[in-house]
Amino acid sequence: MPVILWVYISVLFGYILVATFVSLLLKLIEQLSLKKDIKSLWRRRKRLEQFIRPNHVYERLFSKDKSQYEHYEYIDDKTWSDLNLDEVYQQLNYNFTSIGEMRLYASLRGMDTVKNERLIQDIKERSQFREKISLYLAMIGKAVYPLYPDQVHPLSRNIFKWLSPFYPLIGFVIMFMSAKLGGLLTLLAIILNVYLSTGQNRDKMKNNEDSAFYTVGVIKQANRIAHLAESPRLNIDLNHFKIVKYFGWLIGGIGSKSEAALFIGIIKSMFNLDYFLYFLLQRSFMKHEDEIMAAYNYLSYIDNHYAVALWRETLTQEIRPEVTECKNIKFRGVVHPLLAEAVPNDLSIQSHILLTGSNASGKSTFMKAVALNLILAQSVNTALAEQFTYKPGSVYTSMANQDDVLTGDSYFMAEIKAIRRLFKLSHADYCYCFIDEIFKGTNTTERIAASESVLNYLGERNNYRVLAATHDIELATWLHPLYANYHFNEVIQDKEIYFDYKIKPGKANTRNAIELLRITQFPETIYKQALKNTTKLESNS
């Protein structure tokens, strides 16, 4: 056999063997390092990743399934924005996987729940179980945000590309007859495969490939978690996915930037293996889509329960809410989840409520605290309170309205649109509507007239519970007794303003806006003229 043939054989197989050994060794080292990091996460109340990935698409699952729900069955965009639910979501997001993140997002939007208290308790109390599921989930990770199995459409296979892994082998066989020709053909075949695996042709099917290879990890790790004694059962037949069993080590790590993945990636590109393996996977994945979806749901379900369990550990006060069929909401010590030093409030809401009081006194924060706790109670079975009893229902808000330059909507038109959608909830079982500073975008006379009409109309609907805030004290009289009056107030003392942020029965009994002009050192003439104007307006009313 010519010397050059031995050189080709030695270089080719030597690299493959060395690269495979090095990648497996690096993968082992990475797993040991990952185990070490995971061991301290719970104690430190930390996420594995302390950053938001630029490729995140948290809403993918929500957007995919949105059409299957009535509009009142999920949290709409306006409510999500008004309540700063993106920030609340990030507070809860201790997920290890991208599909866990997508499912948690959908859950907060009302499409699912995280309520298996037995599983949460096992995660909290059984450290070995917690560390094992953490490792298996972390091995899937967030490098890819996959298309869900029912979003992936089958691709047509190009037989020339699909057979490309065998082209270097053909060149190798020819070497036995002509070393130079075989060596040249082997080199050209490898160059062709690298081009096919990294060029524009590869980009056209990248989403499908990434999703399929991510699915391999989901199937493997879901099966490992399902075999733990404390885990819920998973009903999928691994015999349907033999390629996952035999080639999983080669497929795994998609999207990873680790050194082990780099070595494996070089070998795969030399033989264009991703294309070849994808079409081996596609047939079985399409045939057994239901089982793949079951694996996705199972693994994200486990991930979400870990996330909620750890989130609860970060809270100073939380409780399992109680569900009632009564239309009352009763809570003690309820707080806003985004405030570090939130002032707790107690209340039993037995009717619609009208809140009055000055700016910055706590009206909006209180309503948001109640609305957010209603959402958290229904999605993750958690309330930030000492006690929280509620009737399940849809949550809608009209709060942080603003004009829109792009659509040409004024502030008042934005308010009109936000409130108009509240009239379309008649088919919902029960609805909570939170309206802040109703119609403040128009003049006093029309604001009061329109506000009374809208709040009276909503208040007479049998399946509504309305909490509204206003600066118009007149409404407290006009809407009583349909709306119970509550207020927040402030005290001005020694040229300082103090808020206690506590809700109190009755309508607001302080009018300190003019006094604020004085203590914030407006010119004295402005302050005195404002006092005269107030007297004049009151005498004419």
C-alpha positions as a printed NumPy array, in Angstrom:
array([[  0.   ,   0.   ,   0.   ],
       [  1.541,   3.394,  -0.944],
       [  2.867,   5.566,   1.886],
       [  0.611,   8.451,   0.856],
       [ -2.435,   6.235,   1.409],
       [ -1.325,   5.52 ,   4.944],
       [ -0.836,   9.222,   5.503],
       [ -4.382,   9.998,   4.311],
       [ -5.829,   7.222,   6.433],
       [ -3.836,   8.236,   9.501],
       [ -4.681,  11.932,   9.21 ],
       [ -8.395,  11.381,   8.537],
       [ -9.108,   8.722,  11.114],
       [ -6.599,  10.13 ,  13.562],
       [ -8.367,  13.473,  13.591],
       [-11.794,  11.881,  13.912],
       [-10.685,   9.7  ,  16.832],
       [ -8.832,  12.508,  18.596],
       [-11.66 ,  14.996,  18.039],
       [-14.228,  12.485,  19.305],
       [-12.162,  11.663,  22.387],
       [-11.443,  15.33 ,  23.146],
       [-15.096,  16.323,  22.688],
       [-16.304,  13.544,  25.004],
       [-13.667,  14.496,  27.588],
       [-14.611,  18.169,  27.385],
       [-18.286,  17.238,  27.62 ],
       [-17.573,  15.267,  30.799],
       [-15.637,  18.198,  32.276],
       [-18.503,  20.575,  31.37 ],
       [-21.038,  18.306,  33.044],
       [-18.944,  18.11 ,  36.213],
       [-18.673,  21.9  ,  36.231],
       [-22.418,  22.186,  35.602],
       [-23.139,  19.845,  38.511],
       [-21.002,  21.996,  40.779],
       [-22.765,  25.205,  39.693],
       [-26.215,  23.662,  40.081],
       [-25.483,  22.43 ,  43.594],
       [-25.3  ,  25.992,  44.928],
       [-28.104,  27.602,  42.895],
       [-30.864,  26.838,  45.374],
       [-28.882,  28.035,  48.371],
       [-27.896,  31.257,  46.615],
       [-31.405,  31.789,  45.131],
       [-29.784,  32.29 ,  41.729],
       [-30.497,  31.477,  38.097],
       [-28.047,  29.405,  36.09 ],
       [-27.98 ,  32.217,  33.506],
       [-27.968,  35.773,  34.837],
       [-28.868,  37.372,  31.497],
       [-31.708,  37.497,  28.979],
       [-30.772,  35.798,  25.723],
       [-31.049,  38.053,  22.669],
       [-32.731,  35.231,  20.717],
       [-35.529,  34.73 ,  23.261],
       [-39.089,  34.304,  21.979],
       [-41.018,  33.772,  25.202],
       [-44.353,  34.35 ,  23.464],
       [-43.986,  31.598,  20.831],
       [-46.193,  29.033,  22.603],
       [-48.748,  31.703,  23.557],
       [-48.917,  33.006,  19.981],
       [-49.175,  29.47 ,  18.58 ],
       [-52.169,  28.464,  20.734],
       [-53.876,  31.849,  21.118],
       [-56.497,  31.129,  18.459],
       [-57.752,  28.137,  20.466],
       [-58.989,  30.414,  23.275],
       [-61.715,  33.017,  23.576],
       [-60.318,  36.537,  24.027],
       [-61.446,  36.695,  27.665],
       [-59.671,  33.454,  28.563],
       [-56.18 ,  34.937,  28.471],
       [-54.465,  38.13 ,  29.61 ],
       [-54.648,  40.57 ,  26.708],
       [-51.77 ,  42.826,  25.608],
       [-53.173,  45.95 ,  27.248],
       [-53.528,  44.3  ,  30.65 ],
       [-50.097,  42.682,  30.298],
       [-48.552,  46.089,  29.615],
       [-50.535,  47.999,  32.271],
       [-49.47 ,  45.594,  35.029],
       [-45.793,  45.408,  33.973],
       [-46.167,  41.665,  33.636],
       [-42.95 ,  41.4  ,  31.628],
       [-41.104,  42.357,  34.818],
       [-43.202,  39.989,  36.927],
       [-42.444,  37.21 ,  34.449],
       [-38.699,  37.853,  34.712],
       [-39.001,  37.734,  38.496],
       [-40.477,  34.218,  38.224],
       [-38.225,  33.023,  35.427],
       [-35.923,  30.515,  37.115],
       [-36.391,  28.09 ,  34.222],
       [-33.44 ,  26.137,  32.855],
       [-34.91 ,  25.581,  29.377],
       [-36.275,  27.752,  26.602],
       [-39.462,  25.655,  26.367],
       [-39.879,  26.126,  30.109],
       [-39.693,  29.89 ,  29.583],
       [-42.26 ,  29.751,  26.79 ],
       [-44.656,  27.665,  28.866],
       [-44.329,  29.919,  31.929],
       [-45.079,  32.952,  29.75 ],
       [-48.191,  31.211,  28.39 ],
       [-49.218,  30.295,  31.95 ],
       [-49.025,  33.896,  33.138],
       [-51.129,  34.858,  30.123],
       [-53.792,  32.437,  31.385],
       [-53.264,  29.387,  29.161],
       [-51.896,  27.008,  31.782],
       [-51.211,  26.619,  35.472],
       [-48.337,  25.641,  37.759],
       [-50.206,  24.041,  40.646],
       [-48.728,  20.626,  41.478],
       [-47.957,  21.365,  45.121],
       [-46.683,  17.833,  45.741],
       [-44.05 ,  18.265,  43.028],
       [-43.095,  21.723,  44.315],
       [-42.725,  20.321,  47.821],
       [-40.495,  17.491,  46.576],
       [-38.328,  20.006,  44.728],
       [-38.01 ,  22.083,  47.89 ],
       [-37.349,  19.277,  50.342],
       [-35.508,  16.575,  48.345],
       [-32.143,  18.021,  47.37 ],
       [-30.967,  14.988,  45.378],
       [-34.131,  14.986,  43.274],
       [-33.866,  18.763,  42.802],
       [-30.235,  18.596,  41.705],
       [-30.868,  15.749,  39.27 ],
       [-33.763,  17.442,  37.492],
       [-31.781,  20.7  ,  37.49 ],
       [-28.872,  18.973,  35.743],
       [-31.075,  17.247,  33.171],
       [-32.94 ,  20.477,  32.423],
       [-29.723,  22.499,  32.219],
       [-28.306,  20.019,  29.704],
       [-31.121,  21.072,  27.346],
       [-30.735,  24.774,  28.064],
       [-31.777,  27.886,  26.171],
       [-29.335,  28.08 ,  23.262],
       [-32.273,  27.371,  20.921],
       [-35.906,  28.514,  21.148],
       [-37.389,  25.732,  19.018],
       [-40.444,  25.614,  16.848],
       [-42.984,  23.33 ,  18.511],
       [-43.533,  19.944,  16.83 ],
       [-46.924,  21.03 ,  15.482],
       [-45.297,  24.128,  13.93 ],
       [-42.697,  22.183,  11.943],
       [-43.693,  21.386,   8.361],
       [-41.959,  18.503,   6.567],
       [-39.182,  19.463,   4.179],
       [-38.365,  17.796,   0.875],
       [-35.151,  15.823,   0.905],
       [-32.456,  16.505,  -1.695],
       [-31.007,  13.045,  -2.342],
       [-27.643,  14.484,  -3.498],
       [-27.195,  16.377,  -0.21 ],
       [-28.603,  13.55 ,   1.88 ],
       [-25.988,  11.095,   0.54 ],
       [-23.124,  13.583,   1.004],
       [-21.799,  11.921,   4.222],
       [-20.777,   8.942,   2.039],
       [-18.815,  10.951,  -0.533],
       [-15.591,  11.09 ,   1.537],
       [-15.915,   7.339,   2.052],
       [-16.122,   6.804,  -1.712],
       [-12.918,   8.768,  -2.114],
       [-11.33 ,   6.7  ,   0.621],
       [-12.223,   3.443,  -1.191],
       [-10.778,   4.791,  -4.455],
       [ -7.505,   5.399,  -2.618],
       [ -6.908,   1.665,  -2.659],
       [ -6.868,   1.797,  -6.465],
       [ -5.321,   5.238,  -6.942],
       [ -3.967,   6.951,  -3.845],
       [ -3.669,  10.392,  -5.453],
       [ -7.091,  10.341,  -7.103],
       [ -8.788,   8.893,  -4.003],
       [ -7.051,  11.382,  -1.721],
       [ -8.054,  14.281,  -3.961],
       [-11.678,  13.089,  -4.139],
       [-11.791,  12.649,  -0.358],
       [-10.482,  16.189,   0.162],
       [-12.935,  17.649,  -2.361],
       [-15.832,  15.71 ,  -0.782],
       [-14.952,  17.126,   2.643],
       [-14.737,  20.669,   1.224],
       [-18.129,  20.161,  -0.465],
       [-19.686,  18.94 ,   2.785],
       [-18.303,  21.872,   4.761],
       [-19.815,  24.206,   2.163],
       [-23.179,  22.429,   2.255],
       [-23.276,  22.441,   6.056],
       [-22.293,  26.082,   6.545],
       [-23.434,  27.892,   3.389],
       [-26.715,  29.555,   2.478],
       [-28.336,  26.226,   1.7  ],
       [-27.959,  25.309,   5.368],
       [-29.59 ,  28.553,   6.518],
       [-32.815,  27.805,   4.643],
       [-33.608,  24.9  ,   6.952],
       [-31.803,  26.023,  10.094],
       [-34.963,  26.551,  12.176],
       [-36.198,  23.065,  11.365],
       [-32.817,  21.469,  12.084],
       [-32.326,  23.366,  15.345],
       [-35.828,  22.451,  16.48 ],
       [-35.395,  18.772,  15.58 ],
       [-32.033,  18.5  ,  17.325],
       [-33.38 ,  20.352,  20.365],
       [-36.194,  17.805,  20.41 ],
       [-33.615,  15.021,  20.671],
       [-32.425,  16.545,  23.943],
       [-35.995,  16.974,  25.155],
       [-36.811,  13.305,  24.546],
       [-33.622,  12.081,  26.231],
       [-33.858,  14.27 ,  29.316],
       [-37.643,  13.923,  29.711],
       [-37.146,  10.167,  29.784],
       [-34.376,  10.466,  32.404],
       [-36.503,  12.724,  34.611],
       [-39.521,  10.429,  34.249],
       [-37.489,   7.55 ,  35.702],
       [-36.87 ,   9.422,  38.978],
       [-39.061,   8.146,  41.791],
       [-40.479,  11.565,  42.688],
       [-41.358,  12.555,  39.114],
       [-44.776,  12.394,  37.472],
       [-45.118,   9.631,  34.882],
       [-44.476,  10.172,  31.166],
       [-46.11 ,   7.947,  28.57 ],
       [-43.863,   7.848,  25.492],
       [-42.294,   4.845,  23.758],
       [-38.563,   5.38 ,  23.193],
       [-38.556,   2.552,  20.672],
       [-40.217,   5.002,  18.287],
       [-37.096,   7.173,  18.449],
       [-34.194,   4.747,  18.049],
       [-32.081,   7.318,  16.247],
       [-32.282,   9.451,  19.402],
       [-31.013,   6.516,  21.411],
       [-28.099,   5.664,  19.117],
       [-27.077,   9.07 ,  17.741],
       [-28.14 ,  11.374,  20.576],
       [-24.534,  12.054,  21.64 ],
       [-23.765,  13.286,  18.12 ],
       [-26.94 ,  15.372,  17.74 ],
       [-27.025,  16.93 ,  21.221],
       [-25.61 ,  20.328,  22.099],
       [-27.274,  22.182,  19.229],
       [-26.63 ,  25.905,  19.475],
       [-24.03 ,  25.403,  22.209],
       [-20.827,  27.462,  22.073],
       [-18.85 ,  25.038,  24.246],
       [-15.503,  23.579,  23.189],
       [-16.966,  20.049,  23.143],
       [-19.715,  21.154,  20.741],
       [-17.083,  22.865,  18.59 ],
       [-15.11 ,  19.641,  18.094],
       [-18.248,  17.633,  17.329],
       [-19.395,  20.412,  15.007],
       [-16.208,  20.178,  12.948],
       [-16.675,  16.433,  12.454],
       [-20.335,  16.895,  11.531],
       [-19.538,  19.603,   8.986],
       [-16.881,  17.382,   7.336],
       [-19.58 ,  14.829,   6.609],
       [-22.62 ,  17.171,   6.441],
       [-24.17 ,  15.024,   9.134],
       [-26.776,  17.552,  10.31 ],
       [-28.626,  17.361,   6.997],
       [-28.399,  13.573,   6.951],
       [-29.544,  13.15 ,  10.563],
       [-32.37 ,  15.672,  10.222],
       [-34.125,  13.63 ,   7.554],
       [-33.62 ,  10.461,   9.577],
       [-35.382,  12.24 ,  12.446],
       [-38.078,  13.967,  10.423],
       [-40.018,  10.832,   9.52 ],
       [-40.247,   9.431,  13.047],
       [-40.967,  12.867,  14.542],
       [-43.807,  13.51 ,  12.13 ],
       [-45.226,  10.036,  12.664],
       [-45.159,  10.322,  16.462],
       [-45.871,  14.037,  16.875],
       [-48.251,  13.464,  19.808],
       [-45.526,  11.762,  21.815],
       [-43.063,  14.54 ,  21.011],
       [-45.598,  17.118,  22.214],
       [-46.075,  15.052,  25.362],
       [-42.317,  15.166,  25.988],
       [-42.271,  18.956,  25.42 ],
       [-45.2  ,  19.493,  27.774],
       [-43.76 ,  17.165,  30.398],
       [-40.314,  18.713,  30.471],
       [-41.548,  22.329,  30.477],
       [-44.038,  21.344,  33.211],
       [-41.184,  20.086,  35.412],
       [-39.107,  23.186,  34.612],
       [-41.955,  25.541,  35.565],
       [-42.503,  23.852,  38.899],
       [-38.818,  24.199,  39.706],
       [-38.991,  27.902,  38.721],
       [-42.015,  28.595,  40.923],
       [-40.542,  26.621,  43.821],
       [-37.337,  28.698,  43.766],
       [-39.21 ,  31.967,  43.211],
       [-41.266,  31.315,  46.325],
       [-38.026,  30.888,  48.279],
       [-37.093,  34.48 ,  47.389],
       [-40.327,  35.932,  48.817],
       [-40.676,  37.203,  52.36 ],
       [-44.428,  36.579,  52.401],
       [-46.457,  34.208,  50.194],
       [-49.36 ,  31.856,  50.623],
       [-51.541,  29.374,  48.768],
       [-54.717,  31.298,  47.864],
       [-58.168,  29.946,  48.669],
       [-60.805,  29.646,  45.948],
       [-64.415,  30.511,  46.719],
       [-67.637,  30.615,  44.728],
       [-68.638,  33.854,  46.453],
       [-68.101,  37.042,  44.471],
       [-66.037,  38.546,  47.28 ],
       [-62.263,  38.971,  47.39 ],
       [-60.783,  38.92 ,  50.84 ],
       [-57.12 ,  39.453,  51.615],
       [-54.809,  40.377,  54.436],
       [-51.331,  41.81 ,  53.977],
       [-51.445,  41.878,  50.174],
       [-48.445,  43.539,  48.471],
       [-47.234,  44.405,  44.975],
       [-44.71 ,  41.778,  43.77 ],
       [-42.381,  44.292,  42.104],
       [-41.9  ,  46.562,  45.12 ],
       [-39.025,  45.764,  47.473],
       [-40.601,  47.572,  50.443],
       [-44.288,  47.331,  49.633],
       [-46.849,  48.453,  52.203],
       [-49.337,  45.609,  52.886],
       [-53.082,  46.236,  52.763],
       [-56.138,  44.392,  54.07 ],
       [-59.606,  44.457,  52.557],
       [-62.758,  42.464,  51.98 ],
       [-64.164,  43.453,  48.59 ],
       [-67.88 ,  42.721,  48.652],
       [-68.989,  45.142,  45.94 ],
       [-67.574,  47.384,  43.247],
       [-65.079,  49.906,  44.609],
       [-64.379,  53.547,  43.812],
       [-61.004,  54.811,  45.004],
       [-60.333,  58.507,  45.555],
       [-57.266,  60.365,  46.732],
       [-54.404,  62.506,  45.473],
       [-51.621,  61.518,  43.107],
       [-48.874,  59.284,  44.518],
       [-51.046,  58.296,  47.485],
       [-51.183,  54.621,  46.477],
       [-54.391,  54.117,  44.454],
       [-52.756,  52.731,  41.306],
       [-50.273,  50.588,  43.206],
       [-53.071,  49.072,  45.276],
       [-55.176,  48.195,  42.234],
       [-52.152,  46.695,  40.47 ],
       [-51.308,  44.679,  43.585],
       [-54.815,  43.196,  43.681],
       [-54.865,  42.524,  39.912],
       [-51.412,  40.903,  39.921],
       [-52.234,  38.699,  42.866],
       [-55.416,  37.549,  41.121],
       [-53.299,  36.568,  38.11 ],
       [-50.583,  34.881,  40.191],
       [-53.194,  33.035,  42.236],
       [-54.774,  31.572,  39.106],
       [-51.554,  30.816,  37.197],
       [-48.971,  29.749,  39.8  ],
       [-51.164,  29.168,  42.872],
       [-49.349,  31.876,  44.812],
       [-50.433,  35.128,  46.439],
       [-48.117,  37.666,  48.024],
       [-50.202,  38.072,  51.143],
       [-50.894,  36.604,  54.569],
       [-54.322,  35.453,  53.379],
       [-56.009,  35.619,  49.975],
       [-59.48 ,  34.319,  49.06 ],
       [-60.921,  34.91 ,  45.615],
       [-63.328,  33.772,  42.927],
       [-61.484,  32.831,  39.702],
       [-62.091,  35.162,  36.775],
       [-60.629,  37.126,  33.878],
       [-58.525,  40.198,  34.673],
       [-58.731,  43.332,  32.507],
       [-57.225,  46.78 ,  33.06 ],
       [-57.384,  50.286,  31.67 ],
       [-54.532,  52.084,  33.367],
       [-51.343,  53.313,  31.725],
       [-52.954,  54.934,  28.696],
       [-50.975,  57.209,  26.396],
       [-51.286,  58.88 ,  23.031],
       [-49.93 ,  57.045,  20.   ],
       [-48.043,  59.046,  17.373],
       [-48.022,  56.141,  14.903],
       [-51.801,  55.615,  14.878],
       [-52.663,  59.239,  15.531],
       [-54.688,  58.36 ,  18.636],
       [-54.895,  61.075,  21.282],
       [-54.715,  60.242,  24.977],
       [-58.492,  60.367,  25.23 ],
       [-58.958,  58.118,  22.181],
       [-56.525,  55.617,  23.723],
       [-58.695,  55.667,  26.87 ],
       [-61.858,  55.174,  24.816],
       [-60.394,  52.092,  23.1  ],
       [-59.081,  50.641,  26.364],
       [-62.43 ,  50.986,  28.13 ],
       [-64.549,  49.938,  25.135],
       [-62.998,  46.459,  25.173],
       [-64.344,  45.981,  28.719],
       [-67.882,  45.801,  27.317],
       [-67.064,  42.638,  25.351],
       [-66.715,  40.281,  28.305],
       [-70.34 ,  39.209,  28.725],
       [-69.587,  35.566,  27.823],
       [-66.884,  35.221,  30.466],
       [-67.826,  33.456,  33.704],
       [-66.488,  36.28 ,  35.858],
       [-64.437,  39.425,  35.145],
       [-62.323,  41.763,  37.223],
       [-61.979,  45.243,  35.694],
       [-59.426,  47.728,  37.023],
       [-59.804,  51.294,  35.723],
       [-57.357,  54.01 ,  36.779],
       [-58.13 ,  57.754,  36.528],
       [-61.057,  57.171,  34.203],
       [-61.367,  59.62 ,  31.286],
       [-58.76 ,  62.013,  32.645],
       [-57.963,  62.962,  29.035],
       [-61.005,  65.261,  28.711],
       [-62.589,  68.254,  30.47 ],
       [-64.095,  68.023,  33.966],
       [-67.797,  68.213,  33.018],
       [-67.657,  65.57 ,  30.299],
       [-65.255,  63.396,  32.292],
       [-67.604,  63.139,  35.262],
       [-70.658,  62.588,  33.054],
       [-69.002,  59.875,  30.958],
       [-67.328,  58.22 ,  33.949],
       [-70.617,  57.895,  35.83 ],
       [-72.304,  56.361,  32.789],
       [-69.54 ,  53.84 ,  32.103],
       [-69.028,  52.79 ,  35.723],
       [-72.753,  52.509,  36.304],
       [-73.136,  50.368,  33.164],
       [-70.284,  48.026,  34.135],
       [-71.436,  47.915,  37.733],
       [-74.844,  46.597,  36.768],
       [-73.375,  43.647,  34.852],
       [-73.862,  40.499,  36.926],
       [-70.503,  38.891,  36.128],
       [-68.308,  41.974,  36.667],
       [-66.349,  43.199,  39.662],
       [-65.02 ,  46.729,  39.071],
       [-62.286,  48.626,  40.913],
       [-61.926,  52.19 ,  39.642],
       [-59.843,  55.18 ,  40.724],
       [-60.657,  58.834,  40.151],
       [-59.823,  62.363,  41.289],
       [-63.439,  63.388,  40.857],
       [-64.933,  63.288,  44.351],
       [-68.39 ,  63.898,  42.847],
       [-68.442,  60.336,  41.546],
       [-68.255,  59.   ,  45.093],
       [-71.745,  60.406,  45.701],
       [-73.165,  59.704,  42.25 ],
       [-72.19 ,  56.02 ,  42.245],
       [-73.055,  55.193,  45.837],
       [-74.269,  52.609,  46.895],
       [-73.443,  50.615,  43.73 ],
       [-69.778,  51.392,  44.423],
       [-68.307,  51.301,  47.913],
       [-66.074,  54.311,  48.611],
       [-62.456,  53.888,  49.709],
       [-59.567,  56.3  ,  49.627],
       [-55.872,  56.891,  50.135],
       [-54.668,  60.126,  51.662],
       [-51.594,  62.069,  52.703],
       [-50.581,  64.399,  55.507],
       [-48.639,  67.649,  55.122],
       [-46.572,  68.436,  58.187],
       [-43.581,  70.746,  58.689],
       [-43.506,  71.527,  54.974],
       [-43.233,  67.824,  54.152],
       [-45.748,  65.439,  52.605],
       [-46.242,  61.972,  54.079],
       [-48.067,  58.977,  52.589],
       [-48.945,  55.855,  54.542],
       [-50.223,  54.002,  51.406],
       [-53.032,  52.411,  53.444],
       [-56.535,  51.994,  52.06 ],
       [-59.304,  53.509,  54.189],
       [-63.121,  53.434,  53.982],
       [-65.021,  56.433,  52.682],
       [-64.211,  59.054,  50.077],
       [-61.071,  61.193,  50.183],
       [-61.303,  63.89 ,  52.848],
       [-58.148,  65.884,  52.137],
       [-57.396,  68.405,  49.397],
       [-53.715,  69.127,  49.542],
       [-52.888,  69.862,  45.909],
       [-52.808,  73.637,  46.457],
       [-50.749,  73.232,  49.636],
       [-48.203,  71.245,  47.647],
       [-47.597,  74.375,  45.552],
       [-46.613,  76.192,  48.729],
       [-44.329,  73.571,  50.268],
       [-42.58 ,  72.921,  46.947],
       [-41.744,  76.667,  46.863],
       [-43.846,  77.897,  43.96 ],
       [-44.013,  81.73 ,  43.846],
       [-46.361,  82.961,  46.59 ],
       [-48.55 ,  84.841,  44.117],
       [-49.333,  81.588,  42.309],
       [-50.252,  79.88 ,  45.585],
       [-52.571,  82.711,  46.695],
       [-54.259,  82.98 ,  43.307],
       [-54.832,  79.205,  43.298],
       [-56.569,  79.48 ,  46.691],
       [-58.855,  82.227,  45.346],
       [-59.647,  80.183,  42.239],
       [-60.551,  77.192,  44.399],
       [-62.995,  79.267,  46.46 ],
       [-64.536,  80.732,  43.296],
       [-64.984,  77.306,  41.671],
       [-66.543,  75.804,  44.814],
       [-69.055,  78.677,  45.118],
       [-70.115,  78.234,  41.477],
       [-70.544,  74.482,  41.676]])
